[in-house]
Amino acid sequence: LPVAVRSDWLHNSNDSFVHSHPAQRFEGISPLVGDASVSRARTRSGLKEIPELLARGPATHASVQQQLFANHNLIGEVVLPDLLSACQRTPPAQPAAVQACAVLARWDRRSDSDSRGAHLFREFWRGARSLPQVYRLPADPAQLLATPAGLNFADAATAARLWTTLDEAATRILRAGLALDARLADVQRPAITDEPIGLHGGDEIEGVLNNLGDRAAPGISSRGLRIDYGTSYVQTVGFDERGPVAQALLTYGQSSDPASPHATDQLRLFAQKRWPRLPFHPDEVAREQVGEPLRLQRP
């Protein structure tokens, strides 16, 4: 099996082991372990964002947490310039698509709580990503971070499909009674509760490290985007002079009982980007105790 030990960094985004680090090379690995393909935009995001993080200084709890919850939308960054250029150069005929162009021109290219238009881009990309020859620059294994990129508006057939896809995405949102420029947190909510808990984060297909999805019922509806998948247990772990320091969230809650206050308490912390420190030392465990100890004894 592939093994890598490094003193700088490694990453895993559920893709090929080949892309755990740009400088890492593996020899003689059986193809049964996997190939060198990249099937997830999120892998590209990791390879791009980790060096950006480390370029600002040594990794800390705060810097890693900030990077993860910055919610950069990689696909938005690499395809939106071509889309907006086409909106100006050859505007679409469909009124809803024209409105969408105006909203996406103001979008901050993040999937953050206050990002306006992030849900519109996601609905557009849900359909556009599977169009034949959709990219202006197809995937090139030798340029993993730079490709695929852009949108193929030079091809008339592809351009027509892109405008139709944008119009259909905008129309679905409007028919659902939602604004095209709504805040993401006003649209994206958890599926496990009807409490108005607005969520930050984006779908894996958009290349957002903080990955949230709607697998059971994909797509937007009058209930917005109801999230049932993605960032669940998230943690940063380091060490201080006393030992391990772990800050973590069990996003879906400690309890599966909807009536329990612990069903959504950590979901609210996630929405606020607050990372509690987990108790490790005896004094911390005693301070955080919420019930009587359960002692197990052998008969």
Backbone bond lengths (Angstrom), bond angles and torsions (degrees), N, CA, C in turn:
res aa  C-N    CA-C-N  psi(-1)  N-CA   C-N-CA  omega(-1)  CA-C   N-CA-C  phi
1 L - - - 1.453 - - 1.529 109.93 -
2 P 1.329 118.41 149.81 1.465 120.27 179.56 1.523 111.24 -67.69
3 V 1.320 115.61 132.93 1.461 122.35 178.44 1.518 108.13 -131.64
4 A 1.320 116.63 134.93 1.464 121.10 178.01 1.520 108.67 -134.96
5 V 1.324 116.09 131.11 1.466 122.30 175.01 1.522 106.77 -125.89
6 R 1.329 116.55 118.14 1.450 121.05 -176.40 1.519 109.81 -134.10
7 S 1.324 115.96 161.18 1.466 120.74 177.98 1.528 111.96 -103.08
8 D 1.340 117.90 -0.23 1.472 119.22 178.70 1.532 110.22 -103.31
9 W 1.313 118.26 -76.38 1.458 119.61 178.28 1.522 110.83 -164.00
10 L 1.319 114.57 157.25 1.456 123.43 171.51 1.525 107.23 -139.47
11 H 1.299 116.54 155.96 1.460 118.80 178.09 1.521 110.20 -143.65
12 N 1.322 115.49 154.76 1.456 122.47 178.50 1.517 108.16 -136.31
13 S 1.324 116.84 120.78 1.460 121.15 177.51 1.518 110.76 -121.56
14 N 1.348 115.95 34.93 1.471 121.18 178.59 1.523 112.21 61.42
15 D 1.318 115.92 32.72 1.454 121.05 176.99 1.526 108.27 -123.25
16 S 1.309 117.30 -165.58 1.458 120.64 -177.00 1.530 112.05 -60.08
17 F 1.327 115.92 139.28 1.471 121.46 175.89 1.523 111.86 -58.96
18 V 1.325 116.92 -21.99 1.470 121.00 -177.56 1.523 110.74 -59.45
19 H 1.316 117.26 -27.68 1.462 120.69 -172.94 1.523 112.97 -105.94
20 S 1.329 116.70 33.89 1.461 119.92 177.75 1.528 112.08 -75.91
21 H 1.340 116.85 -20.00 1.467 122.65 176.37 1.525 107.20 -166.19
22 P 1.340 119.22 138.39 1.467 120.22 -176.53 1.525 114.29 -57.99
23 A 1.342 117.12 -31.46 1.464 120.03 -177.03 1.527 113.05 -93.72
24 Q 1.314 118.06 -3.40 1.458 120.94 -176.94 1.520 110.50 -80.84
25 R 1.315 116.71 131.93 1.457 121.76 178.40 1.524 109.50 -122.74
26 F 1.308 116.47 139.62 1.457 122.31 178.63 1.524 108.72 -120.65
27 E 1.328 116.81 137.11 1.458 121.82 -178.83 1.523 109.68 -120.65
28 G 1.337 115.55 142.00 1.451 121.10 171.50 1.510 115.47 67.08
29 I 1.331 117.73 29.06 1.455 120.87 179.92 1.536 109.37 -88.78
30 S 1.316 116.48 132.80 1.460 121.16 -179.05 1.523 110.41 -62.89
31 P 1.323 117.08 140.84 1.481 119.87 176.15 1.529 112.26 -64.20
32 L 1.330 117.74 -15.04 1.461 119.92 176.30 1.528 111.48 -64.31
33 V 1.334 116.32 -23.40 1.467 120.45 -179.89 1.527 110.99 -76.23
34 G 1.314 116.59 -25.66 1.460 120.46 -178.25 1.510 110.99 140.52
35 D 1.321 116.06 166.57 1.458 120.17 -179.95 1.525 109.72 -106.28
36 A 1.315 116.14 -167.83 1.464 120.64 -174.98 1.523 112.58 -98.22
37 S 1.321 116.90 10.39 1.464 118.92 -176.38 1.524 111.15 -73.55
38 V 1.325 114.86 155.54 1.463 121.76 174.17 1.520 107.15 -113.94
39 S 1.312 117.08 114.84 1.455 120.39 -178.19 1.516 112.62 -104.58
40 R 1.341 117.51 -7.08 1.459 120.70 -175.37 1.532 110.74 -122.50
41 A 1.318 115.21 128.16 1.465 119.30 175.48 1.526 110.26 -61.90
42 R 1.318 116.35 -26.79 1.464 120.68 -179.38 1.535 111.68 -63.89
43 T 1.320 117.04 -29.68 1.468 120.03 175.98 1.520 110.36 -63.52
44 R 1.324 116.73 -44.42 1.462 120.32 176.57 1.523 110.61 -60.05
45 S 1.318 116.26 -39.61 1.462 120.02 179.90 1.513 111.18 -60.98
46 G 1.344 116.42 -44.69 1.455 119.41 179.52 1.514 112.30 -61.68
47 L 1.328 116.85 -44.70 1.464 120.95 -179.90 1.530 111.75 -65.41
48 K 1.312 117.24 -25.16 1.459 121.75 178.93 1.527 111.64 -87.36
49 E 1.334 117.05 -44.66 1.461 120.32 -171.18 1.526 114.04 -79.86
50 I 1.326 117.89 -30.52 1.467 118.54 179.31 1.531 111.36 -63.67
51 P 1.343 119.97 -48.09 1.468 118.46 175.42 1.527 112.85 -60.82
52 E 1.337 117.99 -35.01 1.462 120.53 177.02 1.525 110.48 -63.45
53 L 1.316 115.77 -40.85 1.467 120.77 177.49 1.521 110.65 -61.98
54 L 1.319 117.05 -49.35 1.473 121.08 -175.72 1.526 112.34 -71.55
55 A 1.329 117.50 -23.12 1.466 119.98 177.51 1.521 111.48 -66.44
56 R 1.331 117.21 -20.73 1.463 121.16 179.33 1.519 112.74 -89.00
57 G 1.337 117.26 -4.31 1.460 120.57 178.89 1.517 110.87 134.86
58 P 1.336 116.86 178.05 1.461 120.14 -179.23 1.530 111.35 -58.30
59 A 1.315 115.56 145.60 1.462 120.31 179.18 1.518 110.47 -67.76
60 T 1.319 116.42 135.56 1.458 123.38 175.38 1.526 107.68 -129.44
61 H 1.331 116.24 168.89 1.458 119.02 175.22 1.530 109.79 -53.37
62 A 1.319 115.78 -49.63 1.462 120.29 -174.93 1.524 111.82 -64.02
63 S 1.329 117.67 -42.27 1.463 119.46 -176.04 1.523 111.57 -70.75
64 V 1.328 117.20 -36.73 1.465 120.02 178.40 1.524 110.13 -68.29
65 Q 1.325 116.07 -43.91 1.459 119.87 179.31 1.525 111.28 -62.53
66 Q 1.314 115.72 -41.61 1.468 119.69 179.53 1.525 111.04 -63.79
67 Q 1.343 117.00 -41.21 1.461 120.32 -179.68 1.524 110.68 -65.17
68 L 1.324 116.55 -44.79 1.457 120.26 -177.99 1.516 111.50 -63.40
69 F 1.323 116.75 -42.42 1.459 120.92 -176.17 1.524 112.80 -94.32
70 A 1.336 117.74 11.48 1.467 120.11 170.90 1.525 109.79 -73.03
71 N 1.351 116.40 -23.95 1.466 122.00 172.92 1.520 113.60 60.57
72 H 1.337 115.95 44.02 1.463 120.13 174.39 1.529 109.71 -63.18
73 N 1.302 117.13 135.99 1.455 123.14 179.93 1.529 108.09 -104.19
74 L 1.334 116.40 97.32 1.466 121.00 -173.67 1.520 111.90 -61.72
75 I 1.325 118.17 -46.92 1.463 119.83 -177.34 1.523 110.46 -64.62
76 G 1.328 116.60 -37.65 1.459 118.98 174.57 1.518 111.70 -57.66
77 E 1.332 116.06 -41.43 1.456 120.63 -179.17 1.520 112.35 -65.66
78 V 1.347 117.27 -35.16 1.469 118.97 -172.41 1.529 113.64 -93.49
79 V 1.337 118.79 -16.38 1.472 118.54 -179.82 1.524 113.67 -114.33
80 L 1.332 117.09 -22.33 1.460 118.66 -174.37 1.534 113.85 -63.53
81 P 1.345 119.88 -38.42 1.471 117.99 179.19 1.526 113.17 -55.16
82 D 1.329 117.77 -42.09 1.466 119.90 178.80 1.518 111.50 -67.76
83 L 1.337 116.87 -38.52 1.456 119.98 178.95 1.523 111.09 -63.33
84 L 1.324 116.81 -46.53 1.466 120.32 -178.49 1.519 111.20 -67.86
85 S 1.329 116.73 -35.20 1.464 119.47 176.28 1.524 110.57 -63.05
86 A 1.330 117.00 -41.70 1.461 120.44 178.68 1.529 110.65 -68.13
87 C 1.330 117.44 -34.62 1.466 120.68 176.99 1.524 110.83 -59.22
88 Q 1.326 116.59 -36.90 1.461 121.10 179.79 1.524 111.91 -80.63
89 R 1.325 115.86 -40.51 1.463 120.66 -172.20 1.528 112.24 -77.92
90 T 1.326 115.88 -48.01 1.468 121.53 -179.10 1.520 108.17 -135.56
91 P 1.324 118.87 77.91 1.461 122.03 -174.67 1.529 111.77 -55.99
92 P 1.325 116.60 146.24 1.469 119.50 179.05 1.526 111.11 -68.59
93 A 1.320 115.48 158.45 1.461 120.66 -179.83 1.521 112.23 -82.74
94 Q 1.343 116.16 -25.53 1.466 120.21 -175.52 1.533 110.44 -77.44
95 P 1.343 118.57 128.55 1.476 121.90 -178.72 1.523 113.22 -58.01
96 A 1.328 117.66 -40.69 1.467 120.00 -179.10 1.524 110.66 -65.41
97 A 1.328 116.83 -37.15 1.463 120.53 177.99 1.526 110.87 -67.16
98 V 1.335 117.28 -35.45 1.466 120.85 176.34 1.524 110.14 -62.82
99 Q 1.324 117.01 -44.05 1.469 120.54 176.21 1.524 110.88 -60.89
100 A 1.330 115.57 -41.10 1.464 120.22 -179.50 1.522 111.03 -62.20
101 C 1.308 116.94 -40.05 1.468 120.64 178.10 1.526 110.38 -57.86
102 A 1.325 116.75 -44.70 1.465 121.00 -178.50 1.526 111.12 -64.34
103 V 1.327 117.05 -39.63 1.469 120.60 -179.13 1.527 110.32 -69.25
104 L 1.325 117.32 -45.63 1.463 120.70 -177.49 1.526 111.68 -67.78
105 A 1.316 117.67 -24.87 1.464 120.29 175.95 1.526 111.04 -65.32
106 R 1.328 116.96 -25.90 1.470 121.45 -179.64 1.526 113.11 -98.68
107 W 1.320 116.57 -7.97 1.477 120.82 -178.79 1.525 109.96 -65.53
108 D 1.348 116.70 140.53 1.467 121.05 -177.72 1.521 113.71 -84.21
109 R 1.316 117.84 5.00 1.466 124.67 177.45 1.532 111.57 63.16
110 R 1.303 114.54 34.07 1.460 122.26 172.61 1.523 108.84 -129.02
111 S 1.331 114.33 163.23 1.459 120.79 173.56 1.518 107.66 -112.26
112 D 1.321 115.23 54.77 1.455 121.77 -176.72 1.535 109.57 -98.81
113 S 1.309 115.92 168.88 1.463 120.17 -175.84 1.517 112.24 -55.91
114 D 1.337 117.41 -42.45 1.462 121.50 -175.76 1.524 113.19 -92.67
115 S 1.325 117.58 4.33 1.465 120.63 -179.48 1.529 109.81 -69.75
116 R 1.306 116.18 124.27 1.466 121.34 -179.04 1.535 109.83 -100.38
117 G 1.314 115.66 119.30 1.458 120.57 -178.78 1.514 113.47 102.86
118 A 1.331 118.28 -2.62 1.469 120.77 -179.86 1.525 110.90 -62.44
119 H 1.334 116.48 -38.73 1.471 119.92 179.32 1.527 110.74 -67.03
120 L 1.322 117.18 -33.47 1.463 121.20 177.63 1.520 110.14 -65.54
121 F 1.335 116.70 -45.45 1.460 118.58 179.48 1.522 110.85 -62.97
122 R 1.334 116.92 -39.92 1.464 119.09 -179.04 1.524 111.34 -62.33
123 E 1.343 116.49 -43.55 1.467 119.18 179.60 1.523 110.93 -65.61
124 F 1.328 116.53 -36.71 1.469 119.86 175.95 1.514 110.77 -64.22
125 W 1.326 116.67 -48.22 1.464 120.03 -174.82 1.521 111.68 -70.86
126 R 1.314 117.16 -26.90 1.465 120.57 176.65 1.525 110.34 -53.99
127 G 1.333 115.90 -40.03 1.451 119.92 -179.96 1.514 113.62 -92.04
128 A 1.332 116.72 -36.57 1.469 120.22 -173.34 1.521 112.51 -70.20
129 R 1.325 117.78 -31.45 1.465 119.51 -172.70 1.525 113.64 -63.31
130 S 1.326 116.90 -23.39 1.468 119.80 -178.28 1.527 113.13 -97.27
131 L 1.327 118.13 3.78 1.463 120.35 177.98 1.524 109.97 -68.53
132 P 1.334 118.15 141.03 1.470 120.27 177.67 1.522 110.88 -61.78
133 Q 1.316 115.97 136.39 1.468 122.63 175.47 1.531 111.96 52.17
134 V 1.325 115.88 42.73 1.465 119.20 -175.25 1.523 112.49 -73.31
135 Y 1.326 117.01 -29.50 1.471 120.06 -175.91 1.520 111.93 -85.27
136 R 1.319 115.07 142.78 1.467 120.14 172.24 1.523 110.21 -70.85
137 L 1.327 116.88 -39.09 1.464 122.60 176.08 1.525 107.78 -114.59
138 P 1.322 118.68 106.87 1.468 120.57 -179.01 1.528 111.04 -65.86
139 A 1.311 115.13 166.95 1.465 120.88 -179.97 1.521 110.63 -62.37
140 D 1.318 115.42 133.05 1.464 122.93 177.83 1.527 107.36 -129.57
141 P 1.350 118.39 112.45 1.466 120.21 -178.33 1.521 113.64 -55.71
142 A 1.335 116.39 -26.37 1.469 119.58 179.24 1.528 111.76 -77.24
143 Q 1.336 117.25 -14.22 1.467 121.84 178.84 1.532 108.52 -128.86
144 L 1.314 114.92 63.51 1.458 120.75 -172.11 1.520 112.60 -60.09
145 L 1.339 117.33 -42.14 1.459 119.79 -176.80 1.531 112.35 -79.00
146 A 1.319 117.43 -25.37 1.468 120.60 -174.80 1.524 113.58 -92.77
147 T 1.322 117.72 -16.44 1.467 120.70 -176.47 1.518 110.24 -135.10
148 P 1.357 116.79 155.87 1.463 127.22 -5.01 1.519 111.20 -71.74
149 A 1.318 116.09 160.08 1.463 119.71 -176.64 1.525 109.86 -157.65
150 G 1.335 114.99 160.56 1.456 121.48 176.46 1.524 112.89 71.21
151 L 1.313 115.21 174.51 1.459 121.76 177.05 1.525 108.91 -124.95
152 N 1.318 115.57 140.79 1.458 121.94 -171.74 1.532 111.95 -84.57
153 F 1.332 116.21 65.36 1.459 120.09 178.65 1.530 112.01 -74.92
154 A 1.323 117.50 -10.84 1.466 119.71 178.31 1.525 111.37 -69.02
155 D 1.335 117.04 -24.69 1.463 121.06 177.54 1.524 108.28 -91.35
156 A 1.324 116.80 121.16 1.466 121.58 -173.25 1.527 111.90 -60.72
157 A 1.329 117.22 -41.26 1.460 120.24 -178.39 1.529 110.84 -65.73
158 T 1.338 115.87 -42.53 1.460 119.78 179.06 1.519 110.40 -66.67
159 A 1.324 116.80 -40.39 1.467 120.62 178.64 1.527 110.37 -59.93
160 A 1.315 116.82 -43.66 1.467 120.39 179.97 1.524 110.93 -62.36
161 R 1.331 116.65 -41.39 1.471 119.95 179.10 1.528 110.77 -66.22
162 L 1.329 117.22 -37.27 1.463 120.40 179.41 1.526 111.07 -64.99
163 W 1.332 116.95 -42.53 1.468 119.37 178.82 1.528 110.41 -65.27
164 T 1.318 116.79 -40.17 1.466 119.84 178.15 1.521 110.92 -63.34
165 T 1.321 116.31 -42.02 1.468 120.71 179.77 1.520 111.01 -64.48
166 L 1.331 117.37 -40.89 1.464 120.70 178.28 1.521 110.25 -65.47
167 D 1.333 116.77 -42.88 1.464 120.89 179.49 1.528 110.66 -62.68
168 E 1.324 117.32 -42.95 1.465 120.92 -179.33 1.526 110.92 -65.29
169 A 1.339 117.21 -39.78 1.470 120.47 178.88 1.525 110.34 -63.53
170 A 1.330 116.96 -47.89 1.467 120.76 -179.78 1.520 111.15 -64.03
171 T 1.318 117.32 -39.64 1.463 120.98 -179.63 1.524 111.02 -64.87
172 R 1.333 117.21 -41.19 1.473 120.17 178.46 1.525 110.68 -59.58
173 I 1.314 116.30 -42.52 1.466 120.55 -178.43 1.523 110.68 -66.73
174 L 1.308 116.84 -44.88 1.467 120.51 -179.79 1.527 111.43 -65.32
175 R 1.324 117.24 -40.63 1.460 120.45 178.39 1.523 111.85 -66.92
176 A 1.323 116.38 -25.26 1.463 120.76 176.82 1.531 111.57 -77.36
177 G 1.329 116.16 -4.59 1.454 120.53 179.35 1.518 113.65 82.42
178 L 1.323 116.94 21.92 1.463 122.14 -178.02 1.523 109.89 -112.85
179 A 1.322 114.87 151.11 1.466 119.82 178.90 1.523 110.20 -81.06
180 L 1.323 115.41 144.08 1.467 119.13 177.84 1.527 111.55 -65.66
181 D 1.345 116.82 -28.54 1.461 120.39 -177.57 1.531 111.74 -106.93
182 A 1.317 116.81 27.36 1.471 120.07 177.41 1.521 110.39 -66.71
183 R 1.335 115.55 152.88 1.463 120.46 171.24 1.523 108.84 -64.35
184 L 1.328 116.42 142.03 1.461 119.15 -179.41 1.521 110.83 -59.03
185 A 1.345 117.57 -39.53 1.458 120.64 -178.61 1.523 112.55 -65.50
186 D 1.329 117.71 -19.25 1.462 120.51 176.83 1.524 112.23 -85.80
187 V 1.320 116.06 -9.28 1.464 121.39 -177.97 1.525 111.05 -112.73
188 Q 1.312 116.83 -37.80 1.468 122.43 -171.83 1.531 110.17 -96.70
189 R 1.328 115.45 114.21 1.461 121.61 -175.48 1.525 109.65 -132.65
190 P 1.330 117.66 160.51 1.472 120.08 177.51 1.519 111.74 -71.36
191 A 1.339 115.24 149.12 1.462 120.22 178.48 1.525 112.01 -82.29
192 I 1.330 117.86 -18.41 1.465 120.17 -173.15 1.521 113.15 -83.10
193 T 1.327 117.51 -6.64 1.455 120.19 -179.12 1.519 109.78 -153.13
194 D 1.325 116.03 155.24 1.461 120.71 174.21 1.522 111.37 -96.04
195 E 1.341 116.54 6.36 1.461 119.30 174.89 1.530 108.67 -62.05
196 P 1.323 117.95 141.41 1.472 120.84 -177.70 1.525 112.13 -76.81
197 I 1.325 115.63 71.18 1.466 121.48 179.44 1.526 107.44 -103.46
198 G 1.313 117.19 104.60 1.456 121.49 -179.84 1.515 111.33 -77.05
199 L 1.333 116.76 133.76 1.460 121.37 -174.46 1.526 111.74 -111.93
200 H 1.321 115.42 140.08 1.462 121.77 169.79 1.520 108.06 -94.79
201 G 1.332 116.91 164.50 1.457 121.71 -179.83 1.511 111.52 117.31
202 G 1.328 116.31 161.56 1.458 121.14 -177.02 1.507 112.55 -135.35
203 D 1.312 115.65 169.92 1.449 121.60 -178.40 1.529 110.69 -74.18
204 E 1.333 115.05 151.87 1.459 120.74 178.94 1.523 111.97 -58.06
205 I 1.340 117.13 -33.22 1.464 119.93 -178.41 1.522 111.74 -65.52
206 E 1.344 117.19 -17.41 1.457 121.13 179.24 1.528 112.09 -92.43
207 G 1.334 116.96 -5.75 1.458 119.44 -178.39 1.510 113.16 73.36
208 V 1.324 116.83 39.19 1.463 121.84 176.86 1.522 107.80 -99.63
209 L 1.332 117.19 124.76 1.461 119.95 -178.02 1.521 111.50 -59.42
210 N 1.304 117.00 -41.62 1.463 123.03 178.11 1.526 107.33 -82.28
211 N 1.323 114.87 88.48 1.459 122.86 -164.41 1.527 111.82 -89.68
212 L 1.335 116.69 114.91 1.453 122.55 174.59 1.527 109.00 -122.02
213 G 1.330 116.05 141.99 1.454 118.49 -178.76 1.512 113.16 -142.69
214 D 1.330 115.34 168.60 1.464 122.76 179.20 1.523 108.18 -125.36
215 R 1.328 115.43 70.89 1.455 120.82 -171.91 1.528 113.49 -69.75
216 A 1.329 118.06 -39.61 1.461 120.26 -175.77 1.525 111.90 -67.59
217 A 1.312 117.04 -40.66 1.471 121.36 -179.05 1.517 108.40 -137.33
218 P 1.347 118.15 77.84 1.462 121.32 -175.35 1.518 112.44 -63.80
219 G 1.320 115.38 141.43 1.452 120.18 175.51 1.510 112.93 102.68
220 I 1.313 114.10 162.62 1.451 120.69 -174.48 1.522 110.94 -84.72
221 S 1.321 115.67 148.71 1.464 121.99 177.74 1.524 107.84 -143.14
222 S 1.326 116.41 -173.22 1.460 119.62 178.52 1.524 111.40 -63.99
223 R 1.322 117.26 -16.89 1.467 122.15 176.67 1.527 111.08 -91.52
224 G 1.316 116.66 4.98 1.458 121.18 -179.57 1.509 111.74 83.11
225 L 1.328 115.96 -148.11 1.456 123.01 174.60 1.525 106.80 -101.39
226 R 1.329 117.41 114.68 1.461 120.81 -176.85 1.535 108.30 -102.16
227 I 1.311 115.75 112.30 1.457 122.47 -170.16 1.526 111.36 -86.97
228 D 1.347 115.15 127.83 1.458 120.91 179.39 1.527 112.47 -130.62
229 Y 1.327 117.03 12.32 1.465 119.76 -170.93 1.526 109.65 -154.89
230 G 1.329 115.53 150.97 1.466 119.15 171.30 1.507 113.23 119.56
231 T 1.315 115.81 -141.63 1.462 122.65 -176.30 1.524 109.53 -48.51
232 S 1.330 116.45 112.84 1.467 120.32 -174.93 1.518 109.71 -120.98
233 Y 1.334 116.50 -74.18 1.461 118.99 172.00 1.522 107.18 -101.38
234 V 1.311 116.08 115.95 1.462 120.54 -176.46 1.523 107.85 -125.83
235 Q 1.329 116.91 133.27 1.463 119.46 -174.01 1.527 111.54 -148.30
236 T 1.327 115.00 154.16 1.461 122.46 165.19 1.527 106.22 -122.84
237 V 1.311 116.44 136.09 1.468 121.82 -176.05 1.521 109.48 -130.52
238 G 1.313 115.84 133.02 1.462 122.00 175.59 1.513 109.12 -147.54
239 F 1.319 115.64 -161.99 1.457 120.63 -178.09 1.524 109.89 -139.84
240 D 1.325 115.82 143.07 1.454 120.86 169.05 1.519 108.06 -120.36
241 E 1.355 117.65 -166.99 1.456 119.75 -174.97 1.532 112.78 -65.94
242 R 1.335 117.80 -18.08 1.461 120.87 -179.99 1.523 112.81 -94.03
243 G 1.310 116.73 -21.39 1.455 119.21 -178.13 1.509 112.46 139.77
244 P 1.336 118.08 -149.99 1.463 121.28 -174.68 1.530 112.97 -64.29
245 V 1.323 113.97 142.86 1.457 122.16 173.36 1.527 106.67 -127.01
246 A 1.312 115.98 115.55 1.462 120.40 -178.58 1.521 109.35 -123.99
247 Q 1.323 115.00 127.59 1.458 121.20 172.04 1.523 106.86 -116.31
248 A 1.323 116.25 128.70 1.462 117.91 -170.15 1.514 111.80 -154.89
249 L 1.330 113.46 161.41 1.464 122.93 176.51 1.517 108.70 -134.51
250 L 1.318 116.81 132.46 1.457 122.39 167.51 1.524 105.16 -99.43
251 T 1.313 115.47 87.67 1.456 121.42 -164.48 1.518 113.11 -54.79
252 Y 1.330 117.55 -39.27 1.461 119.79 -176.41 1.523 112.83 -82.91
253 G 1.324 117.78 4.25 1.454 120.89 172.35 1.514 114.70 93.42
254 Q 1.314 115.41 158.44 1.456 121.44 179.85 1.523 111.62 -78.77
255 S 1.329 118.18 -21.15 1.461 121.73 -174.70 1.514 110.93 -120.61
256 S 1.329 115.15 140.82 1.468 120.32 174.32 1.518 111.69 -93.16
257 D 1.338 116.91 2.69 1.456 121.96 177.24 1.528 108.43 -85.79
258 P 1.333 118.40 114.39 1.471 119.83 -177.58 1.523 113.50 -58.48
259 A 1.343 117.43 -23.72 1.461 120.52 -178.75 1.523 112.85 -82.78
260 S 1.316 116.55 -11.01 1.465 119.99 -178.28 1.520 110.79 -76.97
261 P 1.338 117.97 140.40 1.474 119.78 175.04 1.519 112.26 -65.19
262 H 1.338 116.51 -16.07 1.462 120.09 -179.81 1.532 112.88 -91.61
263 A 1.336 116.50 5.22 1.464 119.46 177.84 1.522 111.89 -73.55
264 T 1.335 117.19 -32.96 1.465 120.60 -175.75 1.527 113.31 -130.92
265 D 1.347 117.95 5.65 1.468 117.83 -175.45 1.525 112.31 -63.33
266 Q 1.344 117.25 -40.24 1.463 118.84 -179.96 1.524 111.65 -79.11
267 L 1.315 116.65 -22.50 1.462 120.10 173.30 1.527 110.03 -64.21
268 R 1.328 115.85 -37.75 1.465 120.00 176.54 1.528 110.84 -67.12
269 L 1.323 116.54 -38.97 1.467 119.66 177.06 1.520 110.46 -63.27
270 F 1.333 116.25 -41.03 1.461 120.87 177.00 1.522 110.46 -59.22
271 A 1.330 116.64 -46.46 1.464 121.02 -179.28 1.521 111.08 -60.52
272 Q 1.352 116.66 -31.62 1.468 122.04 179.89 1.529 112.67 -89.80
273 K 1.341 116.78 -1.19 1.467 122.94 -178.08 1.528 111.42 59.58
274 R 1.312 115.90 40.46 1.463 122.04 177.64 1.518 109.21 -106.44
275 W 1.341 115.46 129.51 1.462 121.54 -176.35 1.532 109.77 -112.63
276 P 1.328 120.13 103.90 1.463 120.56 177.25 1.530 111.54 -68.00
277 R 1.320 114.54 150.62 1.461 118.81 174.09 1.521 108.60 -87.89
278 L 1.320 116.88 129.29 1.451 120.95 -179.37 1.533 109.88 -77.66
279 P 1.331 117.94 139.92 1.458 120.45 178.15 1.529 110.77 -70.32
280 F 1.325 115.84 133.95 1.462 120.59 179.52 1.526 111.09 -126.41
281 H 1.338 117.25 -45.63 1.450 121.94 -177.83 1.539 109.99 -83.20
282 P 1.334 117.73 155.53 1.473 120.77 -175.79 1.519 113.89 -53.19
283 D 1.331 117.80 -41.45 1.454 119.01 -179.49 1.528 111.32 -66.49
284 E 1.340 117.47 -34.18 1.461 120.84 177.57 1.528 111.15 -69.87
285 V 1.329 116.04 -41.24 1.461 120.28 179.00 1.528 110.03 -61.88
286 A 1.348 117.02 -43.98 1.471 120.84 179.64 1.526 110.96 -62.78
287 R 1.319 116.87 -39.65 1.461 120.92 -178.75 1.524 111.98 -67.94
288 E 1.335 116.89 -32.29 1.460 121.43 -176.34 1.527 113.27 -93.38
289 Q 1.311 117.71 1.97 1.458 120.91 -175.42 1.525 111.14 -60.30
290 V 1.342 117.25 133.78 1.463 121.57 -178.10 1.528 112.08 -117.45
291 G 1.293 118.52 -1.06 1.460 121.12 179.85 1.515 110.16 -160.81
292 E 1.330 115.57 177.58 1.455 119.69 178.54 1.524 110.12 -73.71
293 P 1.334 117.21 142.17 1.469 119.91 178.45 1.524 111.23 -61.46
294 L 1.311 116.37 144.44 1.459 122.62 173.64 1.516 107.55 -104.87
295 R 1.304 116.97 116.06 1.463 122.35 -177.01 1.523 109.74 -105.21
296 L 1.282 116.20 126.46 1.453 122.91 179.30 1.525 108.63 -103.17
297 Q 1.333 116.74 129.77 1.456 121.76 179.57 1.514 109.47 -127.39
298 R 1.304 114.65 144.51 1.464 119.85 176.11 1.528 108.65 -73.96
299 P 1.331 118.39 139.98 1.459 119.88 179.49 1.534 112.35 -66.15
